[in-house]
Amino acid sequence: MAVETFVLKKAVEMSGVTIFKAIKFGLIFLAITGIAYCIYATVVQPHTSHRIETKKEYIQNKVEYNYPEDKNFFLGIKLMGFKFGVSK
């Protein structure tokens, strides 16, 4: 019994039409998924999540105080709370 060698061209048709159909299917899938997420975020999630307390006491407890940074000399760059450079 002779074993036929594996040829990719026979297994998968890689023509331009096939690639175009795959890309089109992917874009349609992403569009439907995006629309479904938008519907979930606007209709379903507000009714299932806990509502934010709007009482004055609750808002006063959630206030965070932003203290000014130290006034030392700094030469460099600050990214996402990290300082890269030289400071005194």
C-alpha positions, 0 to 999 in steps of 0.5 A, a space after each residue: 500500500 503506497 502512502 501519499 505525501 502530504 501536500 498543503 495545497 491539496 489540504 487547504 485551498 489558499 486562493 485569494 477568494 478563500 482568504 477574502 471570505 475568511 477576513 469577511 467572516 472575521 469582520 462580521 463576527 467582530 461586528 456582531 460581537 461588538 453590537 452584542 457587547 454594546 447592548 449588554 453594557 447599556 441594557 443588561 449591566 445597569 440593571 444587574 450591577 449595584 447602584 452607586 450610593 449618592 448620599 452625601 456621607 458616602 461621597 464624602 467618605 470616598 474623597 481621596 486627598 491628593 497631597 502635593 509632591 515633594 518640592 525636591 529637584 528632579 530631572 527626568 521623566 515620570 511615567 505611570 507614577 514611576 520616576 526615571 531620572 535624577 533627583 535630589 
